[in-house]
Structure formats: C-alpha cells, structure tokens
Amino acid sequence: TFFHPNHFACLTHHFICDGDQRHHRFYLGVANFMPNVMHVPSICNARYTVLSIGRMAEMGSPVSDPFPLAIYSISLKLAMKAAYWDPSVIPEDWHMY
C-alpha cells in the first residue's frame, strides 16, 4: 500500500475534529490499485484501472456507504470494544465492520 505523504496528517486532523464520535467511526482511505499498472499485462491493467475508478466513485458518492476495504483506521478504543480482529478469518474486514 502506498500512502499520500499527507495521509496520516489528514487522518489525525479528522480524528481530532470528530470529537466524541471518533471512537465510533471507521476512517477510510481510497484504495488505488494502480501503483504498478504499467508493469502488468494489459488485461490486468484494464481491470485495476476500472477497480480504482469504481472505488473512487464509491468513496465520493454522497449516497454511498462504502465498505472498509483493506485500508482503514479506527481508534484503539473501538478496536478494544470490538475485541480486535479474528485471527482465524483472512478477510477480517467483514468481521470488524
């Protein structure tokens, strides 16, 4: 995963500004599947481009409630309340959210 240089500064800003709600929220980063798109076969290039555009559209839609996918942050307090992640489940996002 590649993060924008200001990703964690932005995350911290939103976490601080959310007040009491910060311990009840998932903070989602936009998954971009294209960091090596020029180094994979064309069919993969097309697939990852479409997936990236679709995910960005989902994240930017005012009527969408996007599911946390791979890149998300939560407070330690929320993780403790949820009893952390289930180590026996590979797609742990499904159980945490």
Sequence and secondary structure as in RCSB ss.txt:
>XXXX:A:sequence
TFFHPNHFACLTHHFICDGDQRHHRFYLGVANFMPNVMHVPSICNARYTVLSIGRMAEMGSPVSDPFPLAIYSIS
LKLAMKAAYWDPSVIPEDWHMY
>XXXX:A:secstr
    TTHHHHHHHHHHHTGGGGGG  EE      TTGGGS HHHHHHHHHHHHHHHHHHH TT      S EE  
HHHHHHTTS  TT SSTHHHH 
